Structure formats: C-alpha cells, structure tokens
Amino acid sequence: MSDDIANFVIMANADAIKRGALAIWTVYDRPKDYPDGYIARLHEAGKGSVTATGKTVTGELEHIRKVFWRAGLLKLSRQEGDEPQVVESWV
C-alpha cells in the first residue's frame, strides 16, 4: 500500500513540475480539519506564490515519512514562523 501512495506522490510532483511549480508536502499534527492524526498537504510554489492543492496523504507520522522517502523526497525541518501544528515539509 505504501508503494501505491508513493506512486501517487511521485505523479503529483510530476504534475506540479509540468506546471512549472515546486511541489512541497507539509506535514501537520492534528490540524482542525483532521484531528485524528497526521496529514500531509501538497502545496505548489511558483511564479511568486504558493498554492494549496487538494492532494493529501494521511496516517501515522512514520507511515507518511516512509511514503515520502520511497518517493525520493527530502525532508526539511520546521522553520521559524511555521504554524504550531507543522511538523516538517518534504520536497
């Protein structure tokens, strides 16, 4: 199952690249709209703006990390100014 989700992530990133955008997956810990656990949301950065998409990956934190690792992404630590529920981002 993780391989299917990793392929979903790879395809979502490829679609962003086709649009000239950088795909950034931000992992949140129990945000208001997903209080049951972790959710990673795809944002596309390009042309001076960042746009949230409807694409998500949910599950336990280690599961999400495993999916992104299998998809060949790199982890970015939290940044100063991130919302409190942001755990990390992946590109």
PyMOL Python script that loads the backbone (N, CA, C, O; Angstrom):
from pymol import cmd

cmd.read_pdbstr("""\
ATOM      1  N   MET A   1       0.816  -1.189   0.000  1.00  0.00           N
ATOM      2  CA  MET A   1       0.000   0.000   0.000  1.00  0.00           C
ATOM      3  C   MET A   1       0.860   1.254   0.000  1.00  0.00           C
ATOM      4  O   MET A   1       0.521   2.215  -0.690  1.00  0.00           O
ATOM      5  N   SER A   2       1.944   1.281   0.736  1.00  0.00           N
ATOM      6  CA  SER A   2       2.830   2.439   0.748  1.00  0.00           C
ATOM      7  C   SER A   2       3.377   2.737  -0.639  1.00  0.00           C
ATOM      8  O   SER A   2       3.583   3.897  -0.996  1.00  0.00           O
ATOM      9  N   ASP A   3       3.616   1.668  -1.434  1.00  0.00           N
ATOM     10  CA  ASP A   3       4.122   1.885  -2.794  1.00  0.00           C
ATOM     11  C   ASP A   3       3.081   2.589  -3.657  1.00  0.00           C
ATOM     12  O   ASP A   3       3.435   3.447  -4.466  1.00  0.00           O
ATOM     13  N   ASP A   4       1.800   2.242  -3.500  1.00  0.00           N
ATOM     14  CA  ASP A   4       0.738   2.920  -4.245  1.00  0.00           C
ATOM     15  C   ASP A   4       0.686   4.396  -3.875  1.00  0.00           C
ATOM     16  O   ASP A   4       0.548   5.259  -4.741  1.00  0.00           O
ATOM     17  N   ILE A   5       0.798   4.675  -2.592  1.00  0.00           N
ATOM     18  CA  ILE A   5       0.757   6.067  -2.142  1.00  0.00           C
ATOM     19  C   ILE A   5       2.017   6.797  -2.598  1.00  0.00           C
ATOM     20  O   ILE A   5       1.945   7.964  -2.984  1.00  0.00           O
ATOM     21  N   ALA A   6       3.166   6.130  -2.560  1.00  0.00           N
ATOM     22  CA  ALA A   6       4.403   6.746  -3.054  1.00  0.00           C
ATOM     23  C   ALA A   6       4.265   7.087  -4.534  1.00  0.00           C
ATOM     24  O   ALA A   6       4.722   8.145  -4.968  1.00  0.00           O
ATOM     25  N   ASN A   7       3.642   6.204  -5.314  1.00  0.00           N
ATOM     26  CA  ASN A   7       3.415   6.494  -6.732  1.00  0.00           C
ATOM     27  C   ASN A   7       2.479   7.683  -6.909  1.00  0.00           C
ATOM     28  O   ASN A   7       2.675   8.491  -7.818  1.00  0.00           O
ATOM     29  N   PHE A   8       1.463   7.803  -6.054  1.00  0.00           N
ATOM     30  CA  PHE A   8       0.565   8.959  -6.067  1.00  0.00           C
ATOM     31  C   PHE A   8       1.366  10.246  -5.842  1.00  0.00           C
ATOM     32  O   PHE A   8       1.163  11.239  -6.539  1.00  0.00           O
ATOM     33  N   VAL A   9       2.274  10.220  -4.867  1.00  0.00           N
ATOM     34  CA  VAL A   9       3.114  11.382  -4.558  1.00  0.00           C
ATOM     35  C   VAL A   9       4.018  11.711  -5.745  1.00  0.00           C
ATOM     36  O   VAL A   9       4.146  12.876  -6.122  1.00  0.00           O
ATOM     37  N   ILE A  10       4.635  10.709  -6.327  1.00  0.00           N
ATOM     38  CA  ILE A  10       5.516  10.917  -7.486  1.00  0.00           C
ATOM     39  C   ILE A  10       4.747  11.558  -8.631  1.00  0.00           C
ATOM     40  O   ILE A  10       5.237  12.497  -9.259  1.00  0.00           O
ATOM     41  N   MET A  11       3.553  11.063  -8.907  1.00  0.00           N
ATOM     42  CA  MET A  11       2.749  11.615 -10.007  1.00  0.00           C
ATOM     43  C   MET A  11       2.296  13.044  -9.702  1.00  0.00           C
ATOM     44  O   MET A  11       2.279  13.892 -10.593  1.00  0.00           O
ATOM     45  N   ALA A  12       1.931  13.310  -8.455  1.00  0.00           N
ATOM     46  CA  ALA A  12       1.523  14.668  -8.069  1.00  0.00           C
ATOM     47  C   ALA A  12       2.690  15.634  -8.240  1.00  0.00           C
ATOM     48  O   ALA A  12       2.506  16.758  -8.708  1.00  0.00           O
ATOM     49  N   ASN A  13       3.884  15.201  -7.864  1.00  0.00           N
ATOM     50  CA  ASN A  13       5.068  16.049  -8.036  1.00  0.00           C
ATOM     51  C   ASN A  13       5.361  16.277  -9.511  1.00  0.00           C
ATOM     52  O   ASN A  13       5.710  17.388  -9.908  1.00  0.00           O
ATOM     53  N   ALA A  14       5.224  15.242 -10.320  1.00  0.00           N
ATOM     54  CA  ALA A  14       5.466  15.375 -11.764  1.00  0.00           C
ATOM     55  C   ALA A  14       4.473  16.353 -12.384  1.00  0.00           C
ATOM     56  O   ALA A  14       4.845  17.151 -13.244  1.00  0.00           O
ATOM     57  N   ASP A  15       3.222  16.297 -11.957  1.00  0.00           N
ATOM     58  CA  ASP A  15       2.213  17.232 -12.458  1.00  0.00           C
ATOM     59  C   ASP A  15       2.578  18.669 -12.102  1.00  0.00           C
ATOM     60  O   ASP A  15       2.413  19.575 -12.919  1.00  0.00           O
ATOM     61  N   ALA A  16       3.075  18.880 -10.878  1.00  0.00           N
ATOM     62  CA  ALA A  16       3.486  20.227 -10.456  1.00  0.00           C
ATOM     63  C   ALA A  16       4.635  20.727 -11.333  1.00  0.00           C
ATOM     64  O   ALA A  16       4.645  21.882 -11.759  1.00  0.00           O
ATOM     65  N   ILE A  17       5.593  19.854 -11.593  1.00  0.00           N
ATOM     66  CA  ILE A  17       6.740  20.230 -12.432  1.00  0.00           C
ATOM     67  C   ILE A  17       6.267  20.634 -13.825  1.00  0.00           C
ATOM     68  O   ILE A  17       6.775  21.599 -14.395  1.00  0.00           O
ATOM     69  N   LYS A  18       5.306  19.908 -14.375  1.00  0.00           N
ATOM     70  CA  LYS A  18       4.763  20.244 -15.699  1.00  0.00           C
ATOM     71  C   LYS A  18       4.175  21.650 -15.719  1.00  0.00           C
ATOM     72  O   LYS A  18       4.184  22.319 -16.752  1.00  0.00           O
ATOM     73  N   ARG A  19       3.662  22.094 -14.569  1.00  0.00           N
ATOM     74  CA  ARG A  19       3.099  23.440 -14.467  1.00  0.00           C
ATOM     75  C   ARG A  19       4.158  24.470 -14.087  1.00  0.00           C
ATOM     76  O   ARG A  19       3.842  25.647 -13.910  1.00  0.00           O
ATOM     77  N   GLY A  20       5.406  24.038 -13.961  1.00  0.00           N
ATOM     78  CA  GLY A  20       6.491  24.952 -13.600  1.00  0.00           C
ATOM     79  C   GLY A  20       6.531  25.286 -12.125  1.00  0.00           C
ATOM     80  O   GLY A  20       7.048  26.334 -11.736  1.00  0.00           O
ATOM     81  N   ALA A  21       5.984  24.393 -11.290  1.00  0.00           N
ATOM     82  CA  ALA A  21       5.919  24.643  -9.849  1.00  0.00           C
ATOM     83  C   ALA A  21       6.773  23.637  -9.077  1.00  0.00           C
ATOM     84  O   ALA A  21       7.057  22.539  -9.556  1.00  0.00           O
ATOM     85  N   LEU A  22       7.167  24.034  -7.892  1.00  0.00           N
ATOM     86  CA  LEU A  22       7.866  23.157  -6.958  1.00  0.00           C
ATOM     87  C   LEU A  22       6.832  22.548  -6.033  1.00  0.00           C
ATOM     88  O   LEU A  22       6.037  23.273  -5.434  1.00  0.00           O
ATOM     89  N   ALA A  23       6.827  21.232  -5.904  1.00  0.00           N
ATOM     90  CA  ALA A  23       5.903  20.534  -5.008  1.00  0.00           C
ATOM     91  C   ALA A  23       6.493  20.504  -3.601  1.00  0.00           C
ATOM     92  O   ALA A  23       7.628  20.073  -3.398  1.00  0.00           O
ATOM     93  N   ILE A  24       5.710  20.965  -2.640  1.00  0.00           N
ATOM     94  CA  ILE A  24       6.117  20.965  -1.236  1.00  0.00           C
ATOM     95  C   ILE A  24       5.012  20.290  -0.437  1.00  0.00           C
ATOM     96  O   ILE A  24       3.874  20.759  -0.413  1.00  0.00           O
ATOM     97  N   TRP A  25       5.355  19.189   0.214  1.00  0.00           N
ATOM     98  CA  TRP A  25       4.403  18.468   1.056  1.00  0.00           C
ATOM     99  C   TRP A  25       4.643  18.896   2.501  1.00  0.00           C
ATOM    100  O   TRP A  25       5.729  18.676   3.036  1.00  0.00           O
ATOM    101  N   THR A  26       3.652  19.497   3.131  1.00  0.00           N
ATOM    102  CA  THR A  26       3.774  19.943   4.519  1.00  0.00           C
ATOM    103  C   THR A  26       2.987  18.988   5.411  1.00  0.00           C
ATOM    104  O   THR A  26       1.811  18.717   5.170  1.00  0.00           O
ATOM    105  N   VAL A  27       3.657  18.485   6.441  1.00  0.00           N
ATOM    106  CA  VAL A  27       3.055  17.531   7.369  1.00  0.00           C
ATOM    107  C   VAL A  27       2.560  18.298   8.598  1.00  0.00           C
ATOM    108  O   VAL A  27       3.302  19.055   9.224  1.00  0.00           O
ATOM    109  N   TYR A  28       1.282  18.077   8.923  1.00  0.00           N
ATOM    110  CA  TYR A  28       0.645  18.732  10.060  1.00  0.00           C
ATOM    111  C   TYR A  28       0.255  17.691  11.102  1.00  0.00           C
ATOM    112  O   TYR A  28      -0.147  16.578  10.766  1.00  0.00           O
ATOM    113  N   ASP A  29       0.381  18.074  12.385  1.00  0.00           N
ATOM    114  CA  ASP A  29      -0.032  17.229  13.508  1.00  0.00           C
ATOM    115  C   ASP A  29      -1.406  17.675  13.984  1.00  0.00           C
ATOM    116  O   ASP A  29      -1.546  18.738  14.589  1.00  0.00           O
ATOM    117  N   ARG A  30      -2.404  16.871  13.712  1.00  0.00           N
ATOM    118  CA  ARG A  30      -3.776  17.082  14.171  1.00  0.00           C
ATOM    119  C   ARG A  30      -4.311  18.492  13.926  1.00  0.00           C
ATOM    120  O   ARG A  30      -4.681  19.190  14.869  1.00  0.00           O
ATOM    121  N   PRO A  31      -4.350  18.906  12.669  1.00  0.00           N
ATOM    122  CA  PRO A  31      -4.951  20.217  12.383  1.00  0.00           C
ATOM    123  C   PRO A  31      -6.460  20.166  12.634  1.00  0.00           C
ATOM    124  O   PRO A  31      -7.034  19.087  12.781  1.00  0.00           O
ATOM    125  N   LYS A  32      -7.082  21.309  12.680  1.00  0.00           N
ATOM    126  CA  LYS A  32      -8.519  21.377  12.992  1.00  0.00           C
ATOM    127  C   LYS A  32      -9.369  20.517  12.067  1.00  0.00           C
ATOM    128  O   LYS A  32     -10.340  19.905  12.514  1.00  0.00           O
ATOM    129  N   ASP A  33      -9.022  20.461  10.796  1.00  0.00           N
ATOM    130  CA  ASP A  33      -9.841  19.694   9.854  1.00  0.00           C
ATOM    131  C   ASP A  33      -9.451  18.221   9.771  1.00  0.00           C
ATOM    132  O   ASP A  33     -10.068  17.470   9.016  1.00  0.00           O
ATOM    133  N   TYR A  34      -8.441  17.789  10.531  1.00  0.00           N
ATOM    134  CA  TYR A  34      -8.050  16.378  10.577  1.00  0.00           C
ATOM    135  C   TYR A  34      -7.516  16.072  11.977  1.00  0.00           C
ATOM    136  O   TYR A  34      -6.316  15.855  12.146  1.00  0.00           O
ATOM    137  N   PRO A  35      -8.399  16.053  12.983  1.00  0.00           N
ATOM    138  CA  PRO A  35      -7.960  15.911  14.377  1.00  0.00           C
ATOM    139  C   PRO A  35      -7.510  14.515  14.777  1.00  0.00           C
ATOM    140  O   PRO A  35      -7.044  14.322  15.900  1.00  0.00           O
ATOM    141  N   ASP A  36      -7.640  13.534  13.887  1.00  0.00           N
ATOM    142  CA  ASP A  36      -7.333  12.148  14.251  1.00  0.00           C
ATOM    143  C   ASP A  36      -5.878  11.748  14.061  1.00  0.00           C
ATOM    144  O   ASP A  36      -5.511  10.627  14.414  1.00  0.00           O
ATOM    145  N   GLY A  37      -5.053  12.606  13.527  1.00  0.00           N
ATOM    146  CA  GLY A  37      -3.656  12.214  13.318  1.00  0.00           C
ATOM    147  C   GLY A  37      -2.919  13.185  12.435  1.00  0.00           C
ATOM    148  O   GLY A  37      -3.142  14.394  12.489  1.00  0.00           O
ATOM    149  N   TYR A  38      -2.043  12.646  11.627  1.00  0.00           N
ATOM    150  CA  TYR A  38      -1.175  13.457  10.777  1.00  0.00           C
ATOM    151  C   TYR A  38      -1.721  13.512   9.354  1.00  0.00           C
ATOM    152  O   TYR A  38      -2.295  12.546   8.851  1.00  0.00           O
ATOM    153  N   ILE A  39      -1.529  14.653   8.726  1.00  0.00           N
ATOM    154  CA  ILE A  39      -1.919  14.828   7.338  1.00  0.00           C
ATOM    155  C   ILE A  39      -0.828  15.634   6.638  1.00  0.00           C
ATOM    156  O   ILE A  39      -0.324  16.623   7.171  1.00  0.00           O
ATOM    157  N   ALA A  40      -0.484  15.196   5.455  1.00  0.00           N
ATOM    158  CA  ALA A  40       0.476  15.935   4.624  1.00  0.00           C
ATOM    159  C   ALA A  40      -0.304  16.522   3.464  1.00  0.00           C
ATOM    160  O   ALA A  40      -1.048  15.818   2.781  1.00  0.00           O
ATOM    161  N   ARG A  41      -0.130  17.815   3.247  1.00  0.00           N
ATOM    162  CA  ARG A  41      -0.833  18.505   2.166  1.00  0.00           C
ATOM    163  C   ARG A  41       0.167  18.981   1.130  1.00  0.00           C
ATOM    164  O   ARG A  41       1.246  19.475   1.459  1.00  0.00           O
ATOM    165  N   LEU A  42      -0.212  18.822  -0.123  1.00  0.00           N
ATOM    166  CA  LEU A  42       0.632  19.289  -1.216  1.00  0.00           C
ATOM    167  C   LEU A  42       0.356  20.757  -1.497  1.00  0.00           C
ATOM    168  O   LEU A  42      -0.787  21.173  -1.684  1.00  0.00           O
ATOM    169  N   HIS A  43       1.447  21.537  -1.521  1.00  0.00           N
ATOM    170  CA  HIS A  43       1.408  22.932  -1.937  1.00  0.00           C
ATOM    171  C   HIS A  43       2.321  23.048  -3.155  1.00  0.00           C
ATOM    172  O   HIS A  43       3.334  22.356  -3.249  1.00  0.00           O
ATOM    173  N   GLU A  44       1.957  23.919  -4.076  1.00  0.00           N
ATOM    174  CA  GLU A  44       2.789  24.162  -5.252  1.00  0.00           C
ATOM    175  C   GLU A  44       3.296  25.597  -5.203  1.00  0.00           C
ATOM    176  O   GLU A  44       2.515  26.543  -5.103  1.00  0.00           O
ATOM    177  N   ALA A  45       4.617  25.743  -5.274  1.00  0.00           N
ATOM    178  CA  ALA A  45       5.249  27.059  -5.246  1.00  0.00           C
ATOM    179  C   ALA A  45       5.766  27.396  -6.634  1.00  0.00           C
ATOM    180  O   ALA A  45       6.457  26.599  -7.269  1.00  0.00           O
ATOM    181  N   GLY A  46       5.421  28.582  -7.089  1.00  0.00           N
ATOM    182  CA  GLY A  46       5.899  29.025  -8.389  1.00  0.00           C
ATOM    183  C   GLY A  46       5.295  30.355  -8.769  1.00  0.00           C
ATOM    184  O   GLY A  46       4.204  30.705  -8.320  1.00  0.00           O
ATOM    185  N   LYS A  47       6.006  31.093  -9.594  1.00  0.00           N
ATOM    186  CA  LYS A  47       5.523  32.393 -10.078  1.00  0.00           C
ATOM    187  C   LYS A  47       5.163  33.330  -8.934  1.00  0.00           C
ATOM    188  O   LYS A  47       4.181  34.069  -9.014  1.00  0.00           O
ATOM    189  N   GLY A  48       5.963  33.298  -7.861  1.00  0.00           N
ATOM    190  CA  GLY A  48       5.782  34.228  -6.760  1.00  0.00           C
ATOM    191  C   GLY A  48       4.678  33.905  -5.775  1.00  0.00           C
ATOM    192  O   GLY A  48       4.340  34.741  -4.937  1.00  0.00           O
ATOM    193  N   SER A  49       4.109  32.717  -5.854  1.00  0.00           N
ATOM    194  CA  SER A  49       3.052  32.376  -4.907  1.00  0.00           C
ATOM    195  C   SER A  49       3.122  30.897  -4.536  1.00  0.00           C
ATOM    196  O   SER A  49       3.775  30.095  -5.204  1.00  0.00           O
ATOM    197  N   VAL A  50       2.433  30.567  -3.456  1.00  0.00           N
ATOM    198  CA  VAL A  50       2.293  29.178  -3.013  1.00  0.00           C
ATOM    199  C   VAL A  50       0.796  28.871  -2.988  1.00  0.00           C
ATOM    200  O   VAL A  50       0.008  29.601  -2.387  1.00  0.00           O
ATOM    201  N   THR A  51       0.420  27.775  -3.653  1.00  0.00           N
ATOM    202  CA  THR A  51      -0.979  27.403  -3.758  1.00  0.00           C
ATOM    203  C   THR A  51      -1.197  26.037  -3.128  1.00  0.00           C
ATOM    204  O   THR A  51      -0.502  25.075  -3.455  1.00  0.00           O
ATOM    205  N   ALA A  52      -2.163  25.956  -2.225  1.00  0.00           N
ATOM    206  CA  ALA A  52      -2.539  24.665  -1.647  1.00  0.00           C
ATOM    207  C   ALA A  52      -3.351  23.890  -2.671  1.00  0.00           C
ATOM    208  O   ALA A  52      -4.175  24.459  -3.386  1.00  0.00           O
ATOM    209  N   THR A  53      -3.110  22.591  -2.735  1.00  0.00           N
ATOM    210  CA  THR A  53      -3.893  21.723  -3.612  1.00  0.00           C
ATOM    211  C   THR A  53      -4.789  20.861  -2.729  1.00  0.00           C
ATOM    212  O   THR A  53      -4.706  20.941  -1.503  1.00  0.00           O
ATOM    213  N   GLY A  54      -5.614  20.065  -3.315  1.00  0.00           N
ATOM    214  CA  GLY A  54      -6.468  19.160  -2.554  1.00  0.00           C
ATOM    215  C   GLY A  54      -5.832  17.807  -2.307  1.00  0.00           C
ATOM    216  O   GLY A  54      -6.472  16.907  -1.764  1.00  0.00           O
ATOM    217  N   LYS A  55      -4.568  17.657  -2.706  1.00  0.00           N
ATOM    218  CA  LYS A  55      -3.907  16.353  -2.574  1.00  0.00           C
ATOM    219  C   LYS A  55      -3.319  16.193  -1.176  1.00  0.00           C
ATOM    220  O   LYS A  55      -2.626  17.076  -0.671  1.00  0.00           O
ATOM    221  N   THR A  56      -3.614  15.037  -0.558  1.00  0.00           N
ATOM    222  CA  THR A  56      -3.147  14.778   0.799  1.00  0.00           C
ATOM    223  C   THR A  56      -2.705  13.331   0.962  1.00  0.00           C
ATOM    224  O   THR A  56      -3.070  12.449   0.185  1.00  0.00           O
ATOM    225  N   VAL A  57      -1.907  13.123   1.999  1.00  0.00           N
ATOM    226  CA  VAL A  57      -1.526  11.788   2.476  1.00  0.00           C
ATOM    227  C   VAL A  57      -1.792  11.808   3.978  1.00  0.00           C
ATOM    228  O   VAL A  57      -1.393  12.747   4.668  1.00  0.00           O
ATOM    229  N   THR A  58      -2.463  10.779   4.485  1.00  0.00           N
ATOM    230  CA  THR A  58      -2.782  10.724   5.911  1.00  0.00           C
ATOM    231  C   THR A  58      -2.239   9.457   6.540  1.00  0.00           C
ATOM    232  O   THR A  58      -1.916   8.488   5.854  1.00  0.00           O
ATOM    233  N   GLY A  59      -2.147   9.485   7.860  1.00  0.00           N
ATOM    234  CA  GLY A  59      -1.702   8.301   8.594  1.00  0.00           C
ATOM    235  C   GLY A  59      -0.784   8.677   9.738  1.00  0.00           C
ATOM    236  O   GLY A  59      -0.650   9.847  10.097  1.00  0.00           O
ATOM    237  N   GLU A  60      -0.159   7.665  10.297  1.00  0.00           N
ATOM    238  CA  GLU A  60       0.825   7.898  11.350  1.00  0.00           C
ATOM    239  C   GLU A  60       2.042   8.598  10.755  1.00  0.00           C
ATOM    240  O   GLU A  60       2.320   8.461   9.564  1.00  0.00           O
ATOM    241  N   LEU A  61       2.756   9.338  11.574  1.00  0.00           N
ATOM    242  CA  LEU A  61       3.901  10.118  11.098  1.00  0.00           C
ATOM    243  C   LEU A  61       4.946   9.234  10.422  1.00  0.00           C
ATOM    244  O   LEU A  61       5.453   9.595   9.360  1.00  0.00           O
ATOM    245  N   GLU A  62       5.275   8.101  11.000  1.00  0.00           N
ATOM    246  CA  GLU A  62       6.296   7.228  10.403  1.00  0.00           C
ATOM    247  C   GLU A  62       5.834   6.670   9.058  1.00  0.00           C
ATOM    248  O   GLU A  62       6.650   6.477   8.157  1.00  0.00           O
ATOM    249  N   HIS A  63       4.535   6.410   8.912  1.00  0.00           N
ATOM    250  CA  HIS A  63       3.997   5.947   7.635  1.00  0.00           C
ATOM    251  C   HIS A  63       4.174   7.031   6.564  1.00  0.00           C
ATOM    252  O   HIS A  63       4.629   6.743   5.457  1.00  0.00           O
ATOM    253  N   ILE A  64       3.817   8.266   6.894  1.00  0.00           N
ATOM    254  CA  ILE A  64       3.959   9.375   5.947  1.00  0.00           C
ATOM    255  C   ILE A  64       5.426   9.553   5.564  1.00  0.00           C
ATOM    256  O   ILE A  64       5.746   9.732   4.389  1.00  0.00           O
ATOM    257  N   ARG A  65       6.307   9.505   6.542  1.00  0.00           N
ATOM    258  CA  ARG A  65       7.749   9.643   6.257  1.00  0.00           C
ATOM    259  C   ARG A  65       8.227   8.530   5.329  1.00  0.00           C
ATOM    260  O   ARG A  65       9.003   8.779   4.406  1.00  0.00           O
ATOM    261  N   LYS A  66       7.772   7.319   5.567  1.00  0.00           N
ATOM    262  CA  LYS A  66       8.172   6.180   4.734  1.00  0.00           C
ATOM    263  C   LYS A  66       7.699   6.377   3.289  1.00  0.00           C
ATOM    264  O   LYS A  66       8.438   6.094   2.346  1.00  0.00           O
ATOM    265  N   VAL A  67       6.474   6.859   3.125  1.00  0.00           N
ATOM    266  CA  VAL A  67       5.941   7.124   1.785  1.00  0.00           C
ATOM    267  C   VAL A  67       6.807   8.144   1.063  1.00  0.00           C
ATOM    268  O   VAL A  67       7.196   7.927  -0.085  1.00  0.00           O
ATOM    269  N   PHE A  68       7.112   9.255   1.727  1.00  0.00           N
ATOM    270  CA  PHE A  68       7.903  10.306   1.077  1.00  0.00           C
ATOM    271  C   PHE A  68       9.329   9.847   0.792  1.00  0.00           C
ATOM    272  O   PHE A  68       9.910  10.204  -0.232  1.00  0.00           O
ATOM    273  N   TRP A  69       9.885   9.059   1.697  1.00  0.00           N
ATOM    274  CA  TRP A  69      11.228   8.524   1.461  1.00  0.00           C
ATOM    275  C   TRP A  69      11.216   7.626   0.230  1.00  0.00           C
ATOM    276  O   TRP A  69      12.110   7.712  -0.612  1.00  0.00           O
ATOM    277  N   ARG A  70      10.199   6.758   0.123  1.00  0.00           N
ATOM    278  CA  ARG A  70      10.078   5.869  -1.049  1.00  0.00           C
ATOM    279  C   ARG A  70       9.871   6.652  -2.337  1.00  0.00           C
ATOM    280  O   ARG A  70      10.271   6.205  -3.411  1.00  0.00           O
ATOM    281  N   ALA A  71       9.247   7.816  -2.230  1.00  0.00           N
ATOM    282  CA  ALA A  71       9.015   8.662  -3.401  1.00  0.00           C
ATOM    283  C   ALA A  71      10.253   9.482  -3.766  1.00  0.00           C
ATOM    284  O   ALA A  71      10.249  10.204  -4.764  1.00  0.00           O
ATOM    285  N   GLY A  72      11.313   9.371  -2.960  1.00  0.00           N
ATOM    286  CA  GLY A  72      12.565  10.062  -3.263  1.00  0.00           C
ATOM    287  C   GLY A  72      12.619  11.510  -2.814  1.00  0.00           C
ATOM    288  O   GLY A  72      13.424  12.289  -3.324  1.00  0.00           O
ATOM    289  N   LEU A  73      11.766  11.881  -1.860  1.00  0.00           N
ATOM    290  CA  LEU A  73      11.745  13.262  -1.395  1.00  0.00           C
ATOM    291  C   LEU A  73      12.753  13.490  -0.278  1.00  0.00           C
ATOM    292  O   LEU A  73      13.253  12.546   0.335  1.00  0.00           O
ATOM    293  N   LEU A  74      13.041  14.765  -0.027  1.00  0.00           N
ATOM    294  CA  LEU A  74      13.962  15.174   1.028  1.00  0.00           C
ATOM    295  C   LEU A  74      13.201  15.925   2.106  1.00  0.00           C
ATOM    296  O   LEU A  74      12.333  16.746   1.807  1.00  0.00           O
ATOM    297  N   LYS A  75      13.530  15.640   3.367  1.00  0.00           N
ATOM    298  CA  LYS A  75      12.846  16.266   4.499  1.00  0.00           C
ATOM    299  C   LYS A  75      13.472  17.610   4.845  1.00  0.00           C
ATOM    300  O   LYS A  75      14.694  17.748   4.897  1.00  0.00           O
ATOM    301  N   LEU A  76      12.612  18.596   5.081  1.00  0.00           N
ATOM    302  CA  LEU A  76      13.022  19.902   5.572  1.00  0.00           C
ATOM    303  C   LEU A  76      12.466  20.060   6.980  1.00  0.00           C
ATOM    304  O   LEU A  76      11.290  19.782   7.215  1.00  0.00           O
ATOM    305  N   SER A  77      13.286  20.498   7.904  1.00  0.00           N
ATOM    306  CA  SER A  77      12.837  20.680   9.284  1.00  0.00           C
ATOM    307  C   SER A  77      11.893  21.870   9.377  1.00  0.00           C
ATOM    308  O   SER A  77      11.790  22.681   8.457  1.00  0.00           O
ATOM    309  N   ARG A  78      11.219  21.950  10.494  1.00  0.00           N
ATOM    310  CA  ARG A  78      10.357  23.112  10.764  1.00  0.00           C
ATOM    311  C   ARG A  78      11.171  24.387  10.619  1.00  0.00           C
ATOM    312  O   ARG A  78      12.368  24.418  10.904  1.00  0.00           O
ATOM    313  N   GLN A  79      10.503  25.424  10.176  1.00  0.00           N
ATOM    314  CA  GLN A  79      11.143  26.718  10.023  1.00  0.00           C
ATOM    315  C   GLN A  79      10.539  27.712  11.015  1.00  0.00           C
ATOM    316  O   GLN A  79       9.373  27.601  11.395  1.00  0.00           O
ATOM    317  N   GLU A  80      11.341  28.668  11.418  1.00  0.00           N
ATOM    318  CA  GLU A  80      10.831  29.714  12.288  1.00  0.00           C
ATOM    319  C   GLU A  80       9.659  30.389  11.580  1.00  0.00           C
ATOM    320  O   GLU A  80       9.755  30.727  10.400  1.00  0.00           O
ATOM    321  N   GLY A  81       8.584  30.579  12.279  1.00  0.00           N
ATOM    322  CA  GLY A  81       7.410  31.195  11.685  1.00  0.00           C
ATOM    323  C   GLY A  81       6.379  30.203  11.184  1.00  0.00           C
ATOM    324  O   GLY A  81       5.279  30.603  10.804  1.00  0.00           O
ATOM    325  N   ASP A  82       6.711  28.898  11.175  1.00  0.00           N
ATOM    326  CA  ASP A  82       5.734  27.884  10.778  1.00  0.00           C
ATOM    327  C   ASP A  82       4.581  27.866  11.785  1.00  0.00           C
ATOM    328  O   ASP A  82       4.760  28.192  12.959  1.00  0.00           O
ATOM    329  N   GLU A  83       3.409  27.482  11.312  1.00  0.00           N
ATOM    330  CA  GLU A  83       2.279  27.291  12.205  1.00  0.00           C
ATOM    331  C   GLU A  83       2.650  26.232  13.239  1.00  0.00           C
ATOM    332  O   GLU A  83       3.439  25.336  12.938  1.00  0.00           O
ATOM    333  N   PRO A  84       2.100  26.314  14.453  1.00  0.00           N
ATOM    334  CA  PRO A  84       2.480  25.368  15.520  1.00  0.00           C
ATOM    335  C   PRO A  84       2.260  23.902  15.170  1.00  0.00           C
ATOM    336  O   PRO A  84       3.003  23.042  15.643  1.00  0.00           O
ATOM    337  N   GLN A  85       1.255  23.599  14.352  1.00  0.00           N
ATOM    338  CA  GLN A  85       0.961  22.202  14.019  1.00  0.00           C
ATOM    339  C   GLN A  85       1.821  21.642  12.890  1.00  0.00           C
ATOM    340  O   GLN A  85       1.715  20.457  12.573  1.00  0.00           O
ATOM    341  N   VAL A  86       2.676  22.472  12.271  1.00  0.00           N
ATOM    342  CA  VAL A  86       3.568  21.978  11.220  1.00  0.00           C
ATOM    343  C   VAL A  86       4.679  21.159  11.858  1.00  0.00           C
ATOM    344  O   VAL A  86       5.368  21.622  12.767  1.00  0.00           O
ATOM    345  N   VAL A  87       4.841  19.925  11.364  1.00  0.00           N
ATOM    346  CA  VAL A  87       5.877  19.033  11.876  1.00  0.00           C
ATOM    347  C   VAL A  87       7.137  19.170  11.026  1.00  0.00           C
ATOM    348  O   VAL A  87       8.241  19.311  11.552  1.00  0.00           O
ATOM    349  N   GLU A  88       6.958  19.126   9.692  1.00  0.00           N
ATOM    350  CA  GLU A  88       8.080  19.173   8.747  1.00  0.00           C
ATOM    351  C   GLU A  88       7.506  19.316   7.357  1.00  0.00           C
ATOM    352  O   GLU A  88       6.295  19.222   7.159  1.00  0.00           O
ATOM    353  N   SER A  89       8.388  19.545   6.388  1.00  0.00           N
ATOM    354  CA  SER A  89       7.986  19.586   4.978  1.00  0.00           C
ATOM    355  C   SER A  89       8.911  18.694   4.184  1.00  0.00           C
ATOM    356  O   SER A  89      10.023  18.386   4.613  1.00  0.00           O
ATOM    357  N   TRP A  90       8.433  18.277   3.004  1.00  0.00           N
ATOM    358  CA  TRP A  90       9.199  17.394   2.118  1.00  0.00           C
ATOM    359  C   TRP A  90       9.176  17.948   0.700  1.00  0.00           C
ATOM    360  O   TRP A  90       8.129  18.382   0.217  1.00  0.00           O
ATOM    361  N   VAL A  91      10.314  17.936   0.037  1.00  0.00           N
ATOM    362  CA  VAL A  91      10.404  18.372  -1.366  1.00  0.00           C
ATOM    363  C   VAL A  91      11.100  17.312  -2.178  1.00  0.00           C
ATOM    364  O   VAL A  91      11.280  17.478  -3.385  1.00  0.00           O
TER     365      VAL A  91
END
""", "prot")
cmd.dss("prot")
cmd.show_as("cartoon", "prot")
cmd.util.cbc("prot")
cmd.orient("prot")
